[in-house]
Amino acid sequence: MFKLVKENIKIAFDSIKSQLLRTILTIIIIAIGIMALVGILSGISALENTISSDFSSMGANTFNIRRYELTVRVQTGNNRGGERQQINPVLSYRDVKEFLDKYNYPSAKTALSFFGTGTAEVKFENTKTDPEVAVLGANEHFLGNSGLELESGRGLNVFDVSNNNAVCVIGSDLKKALFPVENPLDKSISIRGSKFKVIGVLESKGSTFGNNQDLRVIIPIQKARSIFTSPFINYNVSVKVDRNEM
């Protein structure tokens, strides 16, 4: 039996020697195929991560609950496509707090926010803006869920929100208007008679539908509720999950 195996091995080696070129080419082709397969799989993985990251920043793993939203209409027959605004019931603070308490999951970050005004005057020492600054009340997850990046400083944290700290994050155009030369961080600005320390500056976002996204102030939501006390304030909820597959 052993002699037969030995003979078969000898025949195999003799065959390889007699067809050395074909053997080398076969090995090279197999090696190239394996390398190509590994490269393709690596490329697909990298592309998937890149696309996932890009869509994540745009909100692919985020859903919003708000009163006003745009609904896309698909053109069918004589009906023209386009967008229309859907008006949902007003979300009160009780509604959003109940949602936050009921659906508080470790893998999800829930942002609460509301639009206080779009006509605020903001002051720093002897400098004052025109009454065109937007003021938003928000919790610690608002910046991340909205895809906003910081140019400098930091965003709101859970302690700012829970302790009603008088701090704020300002837009890049507001920084240019009030602090054309000096660093705005740790400086105090005034909004409707209340002082707020600047802790962060947002990167520029430009204008959307005619609204300047860089001329705004974001303050802790509880602090904002003490300034803007209208019973008709509408709140927004934004939920972002850590993994896109959830």
MOMOMO-V330559 format. One record per pair of residues at least 24 apart in sequence whose ideal C-beta (glycine too) atoms are under 7 Angstrom apart, sorted by sequence separation. I is the first residue (numbers start at 1). J is the second residue. D is the distance in Angstrom with one decimal. If there is no record, write none. Layout:
I&J&D, I&J&D
This chain:
67&91&6.2, 113&137&6.4, 113&138&4.0, 65&91&6.9, 112&138&6.9, 175&201&5.1, 191&217&6.4, 111&138&6.7, 112&139&4.8, 111&139&6.0, 166&194&6.8, 168&196&4.1, 170&198&5.8, 113&142&5.1, 166&195&6.0, 167&196&6.1, 172&201&6.4, 111&141&4.0, 166&196&5.1, 167&197&5.1, 168&198&5.9, 169&199&6.4, 172&202&6.0, 110&141&6.3, 111&142&4.4, 166&197&6.4, 168&199&6.9, 169&200&4.1, 170&201&5.8, 171&202&5.2, 172&203&6.6, 109&141&4.4, 153&185&5.0, 167&199&4.7, 172&204&4.4, 152&185&6.5, 169&202&6.2, 194&227&6.1, 111&145&4.1, 109&144&6.5, 192&227&5.7, 109&145&6.4, 173&212&6.2, 133&174&6.3, 173&214&3.8, 174&215&5.6, 171&213&6.9, 172&214&4.6, 173&215&4.6, 174&216&6.9, 171&214&4.0, 174&217&6.7, 171&215&5.5, 129&174&7.0, 154&199&5.6, 155&200&5.5, 171&216&4.6, 153&199&5.2, 154&200&5.1, 153&200&3.4, 170&217&5.4, 129&177&5.3, 152&200&6.8, 153&201&5.8, 129&178&6.8, 152&201&4.9, 168&217&5.1, 169&218&4.5, 150&200&5.2, 151&201&4.7, 168&218&6.4, 127&178&5.5, 150&201&6.8, 151&202&6.3, 168&219&4.8, 122&174&6.5, 150&202&6.3, 151&203&4.7, 150&203&6.7, 167&220&6.9, 124&178&4.3, 148&202&5.6, 149&203&4.5, 165&220&6.1, 122&178&6.7, 135&191&6.2, 164&220&6.2, 166&223&6.4, 164&222&4.9, 161&220&4.7, 164&223&5.0, 160&220&5.0, 161&221&6.2, 161&222&6.5, 156&218&6.9, 124&187&6.5, 156&220&5.9, 124&189&4.9, 123&189&6.5, 122&189&5.5, 123&190&4.2, 122&190&7.0, 122&191&5.7, 120&191&5.8, 120&192&6.8, 142&218&6.7, 136&216&6.3, 138&218&5.3, 134&215&6.6, 133&215&5.5, 134&216&4.0, 135&217&5.1, 136&218&5.0, 137&219&6.0, 139&221&5.2, 62&145&5.8, 132&215&6.4, 133&216&6.4, 138&221&5.6, 133&217&6.2, 135&219&6.8, 137&221&4.2, 137&224&2.6, 59&147&6.6, 137&225&6.3, 58&147&6.6, 57&147&5.1, 146&238&6.9, 145&238&4.2, 122&217&6.4, 145&240&4.6, 144&240&6.7, 113&221&6.8, 116&224&5.5, 112&221&5.8, 116&227&6.8, 117&228&6.7, 116&228&4.1, 114&233&5.3, 114&234&6.5, 114&235&4.7, 114&236&6.5, 112&235&6.3, 113&236&5.0, 112&237&6.3, 110&237&6.5, 111&238&4.2, 110&239&5.1, 108&239&5.5, 109&240&4.9, 108&240&6.9, 108&241&5.2, 107&241&5.7, 107&242&4.9, 107&243&6.7, 99&237&5.8, 96&235&4.5, 107&246&6.2, 96&237&5.3, 93&235&5.9, 91&234&5.8, 92&235&6.8, 90&234&5.1, 91&235&4.6, 91&237&7.0, 67&234&4.9, 66&236&4.5, 64&236&6.7, 65&237&4.1, 64&237&6.9, 64&238&4.9, 62&238&6.1, 63&239&5.6, 62&239&6.7, 62&240&4.4, 61&240&6.1, 61&241&5.2, 61&244&4.6, 60&244&6.5, 56&244&6.6, 52&244&5.5
